[in-house]
Amino acid sequence: MSEDPDDWRLAFLKGYPTGITFYRIAYKQLSKQWDHDHCMTCWAKFTEDDRPEDPHQIIHRGYTTDEGPWWICDTCFQDFKEMFGWRESPKSGVRAD
């Protein structure tokens, strides 16, 4: 858990709802035009592409919700889950559409 109130990633979570349930799944692009998303907090890139321009910033699997196309990387989910009351669905790998 991130204990630092000055953690720069918290700026992106102001006003974000608490108590959300997340699913950990593989990223699938929404369309040819929408081929990636970003972690809501650290801005790491989620994509299906195996040939990214910067492989250190690429993630193929992470946490998302039924409430919207929000993605959170493993590190940020673990760092902020207690602070925001986030839960992981017991049905990880399955997203209800």
C-alpha positions, -999 to 999 in steps of 0.1 A, spaced: 0 0 0 12 35 -8 15 54 25 28 85 9 1 112 7 23 130 -19 24 100 -42 20 116 -76 -3 88 -88 -30 99 -63 -37 130 -83 -54 108 -109 -77 92 -83 -93 123 -68 -130 118 -69 -127 82 -80 -154 60 -65 -145 37 -36 -156 1 -31 -153 -9 -67 -149 -45 -77 -122 -52 -103 -115 -81 -126 -80 -91 -135 -80 -99 -172 -60 -98 -204 -63 -66 -223 -83 -67 -255 -84 -37 -278 -119 -22 -283 -114 -15 -320 -88 -9 -347 -89 28 -338 -88 21 -300 -58 -2 -297 -46 6 -262 -55 21 -228 -35 34 -199 -33 27 -162 -55 53 -145 -27 61 -121 8 56 -135 -1 58 -172 15 25 -181 2 13 -215 -21 -17 -219 -20 -32 -253 -22 -65 -272 8 -55 -293 38 -77 -288 61 -52 -305 57 -20 -285 78 10 -290 88 9 -253 86 -26 -238 92 -14 -203 59 6 -203 37 -22 -218 12 -43 -199 -9 -71 -214 -30 -79 -183 -45 -58 -155 -75 -48 -135 -107 -33 -150 -143 -28 -140 -178 -32 -153 -184 5 -146 -162 18 -175 -131 12 -196 -108 19 -166 -76 0 -163 -52 -3 -134 -19 -21 -134 -10 -47 -109 14 -24 -90 -11 5 -86 -40 -19 -77 -19 -34 -49 -7 0 -37 -42 16 -36 -67 -12 -30 -69 -7 7 -71 31 5 -100 30 -20 -117 -2 -8 -111 -19 -41 -119 -56 -43 -108 -83 -68 -136 -104 -82 -134 -140 -73 -141 -146 -110 -108 -131 -122 -103 -134 -159 -140 -129 -166 -155 -95 -174 -193 -92 -176 -201 -72 -207 
